[in-house]
Amino acid sequence: MGKLYIVPTPIGNLEDITLRAIKVLKEVDLILAEDTRKSKTLLKHLEIDKQIFSHHKFNEHKTTDGIINKLKSNENIALISDAGTPAISDPGYYLVRACAAENVDIECLPGATAFVPAIVNSAIPCDKFCFEGFLPQKKGRQKRLTQLADEERTMVFYESPHRLLKTLNQFKEFFGENRDVCVCRELTKIHEENIRGSVEKVINYYTDKTIKGEIVIVVAGKE
C-alpha cells in the first residue's frame, strides 16, 4: 500500500521549503494541488517534473475515492495547498480522514504555516492560544464573536484584506477598544508588516489605507 504525504509549502518566501519536502515531492508518484497553476510555478522553481492533479474543496468529495484506490495500488501521493500546511484552513482534512478510515498510511511533514510566525511576532502571550481560522462570513459570525468575548487564551484569526477593517471594528465592539491585537500581513514576503497595539490604534492605522496581501490577526485573551 502507498502512503499519503501532507507537504507544507512556502507561504511567501520560496526559500522556506524544507529539504525533506523537496525530496518527497521528487519521489512521489503524483501530487495533489489546491490550484495546479500556482503549484506548477513552485514545482518549476524546484525543478520538479511530476504528475499533478487538482484536489480542492469543490471536488474533494468526488475525487477522494479514486485517490484512495491509487494509494491502495501502491502509489505514493503528496498533497499540497496553495501555501502553508494542507488542512489548516485549506483542503486536506476530508482526504486525511478518509485515508485513516481505510488504514492508509499518512505522514505529515513539518513546515510552513502562517499562524506560527504571526503569534510569535505579535508579542502577545503564546504559551496558550486557540486557532479560529476564518470567522463565519455571515451566519453565525456574531454568535461566535459573543462566545469568544470571554476567551482568556490568545486567539488567532485568518482574514482577507477587504474584510480586515470590518473584522477589527467587530473586535472593538465585542472585545473592547483597548484589547491588544497584532495584524500580521504578507508574512515572509518583502512587504511583511506586523502592526501591534490596541484594537482602536490598529483600526486608525489601517483606516484610509489600501490593504493587500494575506493577513493573520492575533488577539489577546480576556484578562
N, C-alpha and C positions, 0 to 999 in steps of 0.2 A: 504494500500500500504506500502511496506517496504521502507527502507532507504539505500542509498549508503554512506558508511563511507570511507573517504580518510584518511588513517592512516600512519603517518610518522614512520619509523623505524630507529634504530641507524645507523650512517654512519661508525662506528667503535666500539666505546666503548658501550657494551651492556647495561650499566647502564643508558644510555641516553634515554631509552624507558620511556614514561610517564605512570603514574598510570592509567590515563584515556585511553591511548592506549591499555594497557593490559586488562582493563575492557571491552572495545569494542570488542577486539579480542576474548575474552572468551564468549561474549554474542551473537555475530552474528551467523547466520545460516551457512554461509560459507565464506571462504577467497579466494580472487583472488590474485595470486602472479606472479611477473615477472619471477622468477625462483623458482619453487617449491622446488628444492633441497636445495637452500640457505635458503629459508623461513622456511622449516621444521626444520632446525638447530636452528633458532631463536625460533620457536614455542616450540621445545623440551626444550630449555633453560628456557622458560617462563612457562613450564608445561601446555601447551595448546594443547588439542587434538581436532582438528576441521577439517571438510572437507576443502580441499584446491585444487583449480583448477588453471591451467595455464592461464595467461592473459598477453600477451606481444605484442610488435609492429608487430610481424609477424602473429598473429592470431586475433588481436582485431577487425578487420572488420568482421570476421566470427562469433565471439563469443558474440558480443555486444547485438544483438537482443535477444539471449537466456537469457542473464543476465538481461535485462530489463523485460523480461517475468517473471523471478523469482522474481524480485523486485515488479512487479505488483501483484504477487501472495502472497504478504505479507511476503516475505523473506527479512531479513536484511543481507547486504553483505558488507564486508570490502575489500578494495583494498590496497595492499601494493606493494612496489617495492623492489629491492634488498637492497637498502639503501636510507635513506632520504625520502623526500616527493614526492609521486607519482605526475606525470605530470610536474615536474621540471627536464627537460632533461631525463625524464623517461616516460614510458607509463602511460596513465591516462586521458589526455585531451580529446581524442576521446570518451571515455566512459562517462566522465562528461558532455560533450556537448550533447551526445545522451540522457542522463538521463534528462538534463534540457529541451530538446525539448519535452520529454514525460511527463514533470511535475512530475518526480520522485524526492523525497526529497534527497538532497545531503548535507552532513556535513563533512567539512574538519577539522581534528584535528590539532592544532599547534604542532610543534615538530621539530625534527632534519632535517636540510638541510645544505649542505656543504658551500654554499656561504656566509651565515651569519657570522659564526666564522672566515671565511677567510678574509672577508672585515674588520672586527673589528680588527683582529690580524695584518693586513697589515700595520697599522699606516699611511695609505693613506686616505684622506678625504672620509667619508662615509655618509655625510649628503644628498648627491645626487649621484646616481650611475645608470648604466644601466647593466642589466644582459644579456650577449651574449650567454652563454652556450658554446656548441661546435661550433667552426668555421666550415664552409663547408670544407670537406677534399680536394676536387679538384675544381669542377666547382663553380665559384662564390667566391672563397676564397680571391683572390687578390682584387676583386671589393669591397668586404665587408671591407677589411683592409683599402683600399683607402677611403671609406666612414667614417671609424672610426678615421682616422688620425686627423680630426678636432673636434672630440668629446671632449667637455670640462668636462663632468662628469667622475667620476671614472668608469672603465669598469671591468667586472668580466667574466672570461672565465673558462670553464672546458677543461681539456686536458689529453690525455693518456701519460704514461711515454715515449713511444717510439717516440712520436711526440713533446715532450717538447722543445728540442733544436731547432728543425725546426721552431716552433712557436716563440720562443724567438728571433731567428735570423730574422724572418719576422717582429716582433715588432721593432727590431733595424732598419730595412730597412724602414718601413712605419712611425714609431713614433719617431725615433731618438735614438741614443745610450744612451742619458742621461735621458730618460724618466724613472721615478720611477716605479718599479714593486715589487711585492711580490709573490713568489711561495710558496704556502701552500700545503704541502704534508703529506699524512697519518693523516689527522685531527682526533683528539680524540684517536688516537692509540698510542702504546708505542713509536714508532719511529717518532712521529709528528715533523715536522720542518717547520719553516717559514723563508724563505731566502729573505731579503729585500735589496734593493739598485737599482742602475741604471740598465737598460737592459744589458749593457756591463758587469757590475760586476756580475750579476746573470748568464749570459752566461758563464763567466770564471769559476764560482763556479761549474757549472754542467758539463763543458767540461771534458771528460775522466772519468766521474763517471757512475757507474751503477745506473740507475734510476728506482725505483719501486714505486708502490702504486698509489692511487687516487690523482689527482692534481687539485687545483684551482689556477688560476693566476689572481691577482688583478693588474690593470694598471692605473696609474694616468691619468687624463684627460689632454688635451692640455691647457697650461696656456695662 
